[in-house]
Each structure stands twice: as structure tokens, then as C-alpha cells.
Amino acid sequence: MLKKNSTNRIEKNYNKIIKAAFRSIANKGIEKTRINDISRLAGISPGTIYYYYKNKKELLISFLDWIMKSYFNGLNKRLQGNKNPLEKIHCLFQYQKHLITHEEELEKVMYEFWMMGIKTPYIKIKIKNLLESLKDNVQNIMKEGIEKQIFKKEASDIFPMIFISLIEGATFQYLINKDKFTIDKYFDYIETSVIDLIKIE
């Protein structure tokens, strides 16, 4: 019983820290976020945070792991069920559109990490892993479509890179110039264009 209570407390504190880190980074950015900020927002002492994380670097790595896990959990839920490859491609685009329009703070936080990853090696590794995992997911759908003679074999390698470029471009434009960016029209057009590119006629 004591061990169970201890595990529950650890998990509860972890969730508090991660959620507080999210709020602080979303409001102040990564560089201006301090352990004391996270402590205050989480309602726990700085010493408790240092019990879990040696420094801010370790906390940021843990936070990115949490974001990656949440992202792919959400994506996998969308892809579940008896869906054919075309339906899965549709799910990929719709999931990203949902994140942009309904999880704007999350997208802002991710762009903080994109920028930090350019000059910070340990963040760059995490972002690279995220992109490679997403490419693998897209490529698996492509392979399934090729095996079922729905998709062109020659599109297998290039499409994952095109997909990431299209969705990240959409995210950037929406965050910077939301009022001028017609997101529904954009996603309808790029999905139709991509299907025309990869589908066997």
C-alpha cells in the first residue's frame, strides 16, 4: 500500500511539473522559463522539482518526451480501426489541422523547440527523432498503399518529407497570420493535390 501511494505521488508530481512547464513555456518561452516559475505554477517546491530533475536541461528533455508521446497517442487513435490507406492519409491531414486550430498553445510551444533545436544539440536530437518517427508513420501508410496497389511506388520516399513540409508550413502561417490564412481551404487543396500525386490512376 505504501509503495502504491508513493508511486501515485510521483506520478501526480510529474504531471504537475509537466503541465506547469507547458504553461510557463507557452507564456514566457523556453529561455525565460525558470525552475522557480514552474514550481510556482505547479504548486510544489523547487526542491521537489530538483528531486525529479537535476537541472532545466533534464526537465526540457522530459517535457519533449511527453509532447512526443501525446502527439503519437493522438495520431494512433485517429488511425485506429479498419481504415484503408487513403482514409489514413486523410486522418494525417485532419489530425494536424485539428492540432493547429484546437491546440494552438501546443503548436506555439513546439515552434519554440524548433527554433531552439537549431542551436542546441540535445534539443536538435529530440526534434530529429520526432520528425523521423512521423516520417516512419507516414511511410508505413505508403507501404500499405503500395502493397494494395493504391499508391505509386516511386512516391514512397518523397511523400513523408512533402507531408511534413506542408503541415509545418500551414502551422507557421496560421500562428503568424491567422486572419489571412484560410486553413480549411488550404488543407482541402493540399490533400487533394497529394492524393493526385501519390495515387495510381
C-alpha positions in Angstrom: 0.0 0.0 0.0 2.9 2.4 0.9 4.6 1.6 -2.4 1.3 2.3 -4.3 0.8 5.6 -2.6 4.4 6.6 -3.3 4.0 5.7 -7.0 0.8 7.7 -7.2 2.5 10.7 -5.6 5.4 10.5 -8.0 3.1 10.4 -11.0 1.0 13.2 -9.6 4.0 15.4 -9.1 5.3 14.5 -12.6 2.0 15.6 -14.2 2.0 18.8 -12.2 5.6 19.6 -13.3 5.0 18.9 -17.0 1.7 20.8 -17.1 3.3 23.8 -15.3 6.3 23.7 -17.7 3.9 23.8 -20.6 2.1 26.8 -19.2 5.3 28.7 -18.5 6.9 27.9 -21.9 3.7 28.9 -23.7 3.6 32.2 -21.8 7.2 33.2 -21.5 9.2 31.0 -23.9 11.9 28.4 -23.2 14.8 30.7 -22.4 12.8 32.9 -19.9 11.2 29.9 -18.1 12.9 29.2 -14.8 12.6 26.3 -12.4 11.0 28.8 -9.9 8.4 29.7 -12.5 7.5 26.0 -12.9 7.5 25.5 -9.2 5.1 28.3 -8.6 2.7 27.2 -11.3 2.8 23.6 -10.2 2.3 24.5 -6.5 5.3 22.5 -5.3 8.7 23.5 -4.0 11.7 23.9 -6.3 13.4 21.2 -4.2 10.7 18.8 -5.3 11.4 19.5 -8.9 15.1 19.0 -8.4 14.3 15.7 -6.8 13.0 14.6 -10.2 15.3 16.6 -12.5 18.9 17.5 -12.0 18.5 20.7 -14.0 16.4 22.6 -16.5 18.0 20.6 -19.4 16.7 17.3 -17.9 13.3 18.8 -17.4 13.1 20.0 -21.0 14.1 16.6 -22.3 11.4 15.0 -20.2 8.9 17.6 -21.4 9.7 16.9 -25.1 9.3 13.2 -24.4 5.8 14.0 -23.0 4.9 16.0 -26.1 6.1 13.3 -28.5 4.1 10.6 -26.6 1.0 12.8 -26.6 1.3 13.6 -30.3 1.7 10.0 -31.4 -1.0 8.7 -29.0 -3.4 11.2 -30.6 -2.3 10.2 -34.1 -2.6 6.5 -33.4 -6.1 6.9 -32.1 -7.1 8.6 -35.3 -5.6 5.8 -37.4 -7.2 3.0 -35.4 -10.0 0.9 -37.0 -10.5 -0.7 -40.3 -9.2 2.2 -42.4 -7.7 1.9 -45.9 -4.5 3.8 -46.8 -6.5 6.7 -48.4 -8.5 7.1 -45.3 -5.3 7.1 -43.2 -3.8 9.8 -45.4 -7.0 11.8 -44.7 -6.6 11.2 -41.0 -3.0 12.5 -41.1 -4.1 15.8 -42.6 -7.2 16.2 -40.4 -5.2 15.4 -37.2 -2.7 18.2 -38.0 -5.5 20.6 -38.8 -7.1 19.8 -35.5 -3.9 20.5 -33.6 -3.4 23.8 -35.4 -6.9 25.1 -34.7 -7.6 23.5 -31.3 -4.2 23.1 -29.7 -2.7 26.5 -30.7 -0.7 26.8 -27.5 0.9 23.4 -28.1 1.9 24.4 -31.6 3.5 27.6 -30.2 5.5 25.6 -27.7 6.7 23.2 -30.4 7.9 26.2 -32.5 9.9 27.3 -29.5 11.6 24.0 -29.6 12.1 24.0 -33.4 14.0 27.3 -33.1 16.0 26.1 -30.0 16.9 22.9 -31.8 18.8 24.8 -34.5 21.4 25.9 -32.0 21.0 23.4 -29.1 22.3 19.9 -29.8 20.3 17.9 -27.3 17.1 19.6 -28.4 18.0 19.1 -32.1 18.4 15.3 -31.4 14.9 15.2 -29.9 13.3 17.2 -32.7 15.1 15.0 -35.3 13.7 11.8 -33.5 10.2 13.3 -33.6 10.5 14.0 -37.4 11.9 10.6 -38.1 9.1 8.9 -36.1 6.5 10.9 -38.0 8.1 10.1 -41.4 8.1 6.4 -40.4 4.4 6.5 -39.6 3.7 8.2 -43.0 6.0 5.7 -44.8 4.2 2.7 -43.2 0.9 4.0 -44.7 2.6 4.5 -48.0 4.0 0.9 -47.9 0.5 -0.4 -47.2 -0.9 1.6 -50.1 1.8 0.3 -52.4 1.2 -3.3 -51.4 -2.6 -2.9 -52.1 -1.7 -1.2 -55.4 -3.3 2.1 -54.4 -0.2 4.3 -54.2 2.7 4.7 -56.6 5.9 3.0 -55.6 8.1 6.0 -56.6 6.2 8.3 -54.2 7.2 6.2 -51.1 10.4 8.0 -50.2 9.5 11.6 -51.1 5.9 11.8 -49.7 6.8 11.7 -46.0 9.1 14.7 -46.5 6.4 16.6 -48.5 3.8 15.9 -45.9 5.9 17.3 -43.1 6.8 20.4 -45.1 3.1 21.0 -45.9 1.8 20.7 -42.4 4.7 22.7 -40.8 4.2 25.4 -43.4 0.5 25.5 -42.5 1.3 25.7 -38.8 3.7 28.6 -39.3 1.3 30.6 -41.4 -1.6 30.1 -39.0 0.3 31.1 -36.0 1.7 34.2 -37.7 -1.2 35.4 -39.8 -4.3 33.5 -38.6 -6.9 36.0 -40.0 -5.4 35.9 -43.5 -4.9 32.1 -43.7 -7.8 30.1 -44.9 -6.9 26.8 -43.2 -9.9 24.7 -44.3 -9.3 25.6 -48.0 -5.6 25.0 -47.6 -6.0 21.5 -46.2 -8.7 20.5 -48.7 -6.4 21.6 -51.5 -3.2 20.1 -50.3 -4.9 16.8 -49.5 -6.5 16.6 -53.0 -3.2 17.5 -54.6 -1.2 15.0 -52.6 -3.7 12.2 -53.4 -3.4 13.1 -57.1 0.4 12.9 -56.7 0.7 9.5 -55.0 -2.4 7.6 -56.2 -2.2 5.2 -59.1 -4.6 6.4 -61.7 
